[in-house]
Amino acid sequence: MTDEQRELLLKAQQSLEAAKLLLTSNYPDFATSRAYYAMFYIAEAFLEGEGLTFSKHSAVIAAFGREFAKPRRVLPDFHRFLIEAQELRTTGDYGQFNAVTADQAAEQIQRAEAFLALAIQDIGAL
């Protein structure tokens, strides 16, 4: 694990904890956003291990799919989780007030937890 990967995974872990706090405080829109960012940082950590970095979210998501999901280095579900989380984050950040339900936010948090567990298994423990 590189130093950059470790930092990204620590950032993902903190983002996930923030998502849980936000959901507990009844802020599902913002909890969803933090869960997305946890997944995004994890995808960046996987790509960093390949020497790949990108400045746009869409490029990170596409590269994660191309480099990891398509060749089945990870279950393709994780790429789908990342895509769906980004869509919900956009809804929560730019849509109407309380556009994301608590159940939707909880699902994103569960997915982010699974993604982090995968990263710890594949990249290394924090």
N, C-alpha and C positions, 0 to 999 in steps of 0.2 A: 504494500500500500504506500503510495506517495504521500508526501505532506499535504499536497493539494487535495487528494482524495479524502484524507482524514478530516481536513477542514470542512470539505463539502458534506461529509457524512455527519459531522458534529453539528453543522448548520441545519442539516435536514432533521436531526434529532431534536434540536431546539425548536424548529418550526413546527414539528409534530406536537411537541409539548404545548406550544402556544395555541395550536389548533384545538387541542383538548380543553384548555382553559377557556378559550373563546366560546366553544360550544357549551361548556358548563355554565357560562355566563349568559347564555341565550343570544349569541351572535353568530348564527349559522353561516351568513354570507362571508364573514371574515374568517371563520373557522375553515371554511372550504378553501379560501384563498391560501391560508397557511398550509393546509394539507397538500394543495397543489404544489406550493413552493418546496415542501419536503420532497415530493416526488421529483420535481424538477432538479433539485440539488443532487439527488441520487442518480438521476440520468446523467447529469454532468460528471459525477464521480466515475461512473462506468466509462464514459467517453474519455475522460482524463487518463484512464488506464491504458487507452489506445493512443494517447498523444493527440487527441482531438479536442479542440475547444471552439466554441461558437459564441457570437455576440447576440444572436436573436433566439428567442424562445422557439420559434418555428423550426429553426435550423437544428437546435438540440433535439427536439422531438423527432424530427425526420431522421436525423443521424442515429438516434437510439433505435428507432425502428429498423433502419437499414443495417446497422452493425450488430445489433443484439437480438431483436425479435425475429426478423426475417430469416436469419440463419439458425434460429432456435437456440441461441446461446443462453437466452432466457425465455420463459414462456411468453408467447405473444400477448397474453392477457395484460402483462405489465405495460406494454406499449399502449394498449387500449385504455388502461387505467389512466395513463398520463394524458392521453388525448381527451378523454372524458373529463378529467379533473380540470384541464385548461379551459374547456368549454364552460364548465360550471363556475370556475373562477371568474371568467369574463361576465357571466350572468350575474354573479354576486357582486362584482366590483362595479359594473356599469349598468346593470338592469335596475328594475324597480326595487324599492325598499323591501327587505326580506324576501328576495327572489328565490333564495335557496331554503329548502326546508331543513329542519333539524335532522330528519332521517337521511336526507341526501348528504348533509355534512358528516354525519356519523359514518356513512358508508365510505366517504372519501378518506376519513381518518383511518378506518380499518384497512383500506387499500394501501395507504401510505405506510402503515405499520408493517404490512406484508412486504411491501417494496423495501423497506429498511431492513427487515429480516433477511431478505434475499441478498441485499448488498453486503450485509455483515458476513453472510455465508460465502459469497463469491469474491468479495474484495478483501475482507478481513475485519476482525473485531475492532471496535473503537478503543 
